[in-house]
């Protein structure tokens, strides 16, 4: 159990000294995991590894939600690679700060209201209200369809 006087981010492994370290670590971890997954041969349509630099640039661009690419996404990446890119975009779109705060709350078990307010601010109260109202009618959650736009 965490002592009450200890900050939540200090309860994480590695004893972070500042919340910004948690955020930066989360960002770096998402980019590195994306780089690893995109450098696998299964991530490309040709079955040949894309190379670490292409994978790193694509993963960083996806997490930052900038949309910059060095290869044609549709023809170069396989379905697995496109799913990885879409997941990285979702993580980046939700926000590394929100995810890091949520992780900190899960570990520390405090400030749930603050995280809920941050999450509502990120997705909008009407979206959250609609999702809760439709909860009884729809038993599953679907992500919106995303398409790559070039031009």
C-alpha positions as a printed NumPy array, in Angstrom:
array([[  0.   ,   0.   ,   0.   ],
       [  1.161,   3.514,  -0.772],
       [  1.641,   5.916,   2.132],
       [ -0.859,   8.795,   1.973],
       [  1.846,  11.467,   1.775],
       [  3.529,   9.902,  -1.255],
       [  2.635,  11.325,  -4.686],
       [  0.939,   8.812,  -7.07 ],
       [  3.669,   9.052,  -9.71 ],
       [  6.296,   8.081,  -7.127],
       [  4.495,   4.752,  -6.601],
       [  5.363,   3.668, -10.134],
       [  8.358,   1.423, -10.775],
       [ 11.601,   3.36 , -11.119],
       [ 10.513,   6.065,  -8.651],
       [  9.727,   8.9  , -11.018],
       [ 10.447,  12.269,  -9.444],
       [  8.022,  14.306, -11.545],
       [  4.75 ,  13.58 , -13.391],
       [  6.33 ,  14.783, -16.648],
       [  8.682,  11.808, -16.445],
       [  5.688,   9.458, -16.467],
       [  4.282,  11.208, -19.555],
       [  7.595,  11.194, -21.416],
       [  8.154,   7.546, -20.528],
       [  4.674,   6.639, -21.761],
       [  5.271,   8.459, -25.026],
       [  8.637,   6.768, -25.502],
       [  7.223,   3.355, -24.638],
       [  4.378,   3.737, -27.164],
       [  6.821,   4.785, -29.894],
       [  9.259,   1.961, -29.101],
       [  6.518,  -0.68 , -28.983],
       [  5.109,   0.619, -32.279],
       [  8.589,   0.642, -33.821],
       [  9.172,  -2.956, -32.759],
       [  5.802,  -4.151, -34.089],
       [  6.152,  -2.265, -37.393],
       [  9.663,  -3.609, -37.949],
       [  8.379,  -7.201, -37.888],
       [  8.129,  -8.88 , -41.315],
       [  4.427,  -9.61 , -40.722],
       [  3.756,  -5.832, -40.701],
       [  4.557,  -5.424, -44.417],
       [  2.793,  -6.768, -47.487],
       [  6.093,  -8.022, -48.926],
       [  6.964, -10.025, -45.812],
       [ 10.319,  -8.244, -45.566],
       [ 11.07 ,  -6.051, -42.557],
       [ 10.463,  -2.358, -43.195],
       [ 13.643,  -1.389, -41.382],
       [ 13.927,   0.265, -38.024],
       [ 14.141,   3.848, -39.334],
       [ 10.945,   3.574, -41.399],
       [  9.198,   1.835, -38.494],
       [ 10.434,   4.463, -36.012],
       [  9.315,   7.386, -38.179],
       [  5.907,   5.827, -38.854],
       [  5.333,   4.943, -35.186],
       [  6.357,   8.413, -34.006],
       [  4.153,  10.057, -36.624],
       [  1.212,   7.87 , -35.632],
       [  1.532,   8.534, -31.898],
       [  1.927,  12.267, -32.535],
       [ -1.062,  12.128, -34.946],
       [  0.826,  14.158, -37.554],
       [  0.102,  11.943, -40.566],
       [  3.58 ,  12.089, -42.066],
       [  4.723,   8.921, -43.837],
       [  7.786,   7.791, -45.778],
       [  6.078,   4.852, -47.513],
       [  2.608,   4.444, -48.993],
       [  0.532,   3.117, -46.107],
       [ -1.987,   1.158, -48.144],
       [  0.478,  -0.676, -50.375],
       [  3.428,  -1.066, -47.976],
       [  1.836,  -2.143, -44.7  ],
       [ -0.118,  -5.366, -44.241],
       [ -3.382,  -5.566, -42.309],
       [ -1.337,  -6.224, -39.152],
       [  0.78 ,  -3.125, -39.808],
       [ -2.281,  -0.989, -40.479],
       [ -3.887,  -2.208, -37.233],
       [ -0.714,  -1.282, -35.336],
       [ -0.709,   2.18 , -36.944],
       [ -4.42 ,   2.651, -36.182],
       [ -3.847,   1.627, -32.544],
       [ -0.958,   4.079, -32.247],
       [ -3.149,   6.835, -33.7  ],
       [ -5.867,   6.002, -31.17 ],
       [ -3.351,   6.114, -28.31 ],
       [ -2.004,   9.427, -29.577],
       [ -5.485,  10.812, -30.162],
       [ -6.648,   9.896, -26.686],
       [ -3.529,  11.483, -25.348],
       [ -0.449,  10.13 , -23.677],
       [ -1.175,  12.443, -20.722],
       [ -4.634,  10.971, -20.21 ],
       [ -3.338,   7.398, -20.428],
       [ -0.403,   8.14 , -18.114],
       [ -2.75 ,   9.751, -15.607],
       [ -5.131,   6.812, -15.825],
       [ -2.244,   4.391, -15.26 ],
       [ -1.065,   6.44 , -12.291],
       [ -4.555,   6.412, -10.795],
       [ -4.858,   2.664, -11.303],
       [ -1.572,   2.147,  -9.486],
       [ -2.163,   4.744,  -6.773],
       [ -5.945,   4.378,  -6.479],
       [ -6.658,   8.096,  -5.992],
       [ -7.912,  11.121,  -7.907],
       [-10.502,   9.167,  -9.886],
       [-12.713,  12.236, -10.279],
       [ -9.831,  14.234, -11.772],
       [ -9.128,  11.526, -14.354],
       [-12.826,  11.25 , -15.201],
       [-13.022,  15.021, -15.73 ],
       [ -9.892,  14.951, -17.921],
       [-11.373,  12.111, -19.964],
       [-14.716,  13.888, -20.364],
       [-12.877,  17.036, -21.419],
       [-10.997,  15.03 , -24.022],
       [-13.977,  13.256, -25.615],
       [-16.682,  15.803, -24.783],
       [-19.583,  15.543, -22.344],
       [-22.176,  15.003, -25.09 ],
       [-20.217,  12.065, -26.505],
       [-19.91 ,  10.521, -23.05 ],
       [-23.6  ,  11.142, -22.314],
       [-24.612,   9.584, -25.625],
       [-22.421,   6.566, -24.996],
       [-23.911,   6.043, -21.549],
       [-27.475,   6.489, -22.87 ],
       [-26.914,   3.938, -25.625],
       [-25.231,   1.489, -23.27 ],
       [-28.367,  -0.55 , -22.782],
       [-29.151,  -0.735, -26.512],
       [-25.674,  -1.546, -27.814],
       [-23.603,  -4.197, -26.095],
       [-20.428,  -3.624, -28.118],
       [-18.168,  -0.711, -28.975],
       [-16.982,   0.097, -32.481],
       [-14.251,   2.488, -33.504],
       [-14.983,   4.858, -36.359],
       [-13.727,   3.809, -39.761],
       [-10.476,   5.516, -40.671],
       [ -9.088,   5.968, -44.14 ],
       [ -5.745,   7.289, -45.275],
       [ -6.081,  10.527, -47.208],
       [ -3.242,  11.49 , -49.509],
       [ -2.987,  14.897, -51.029]])
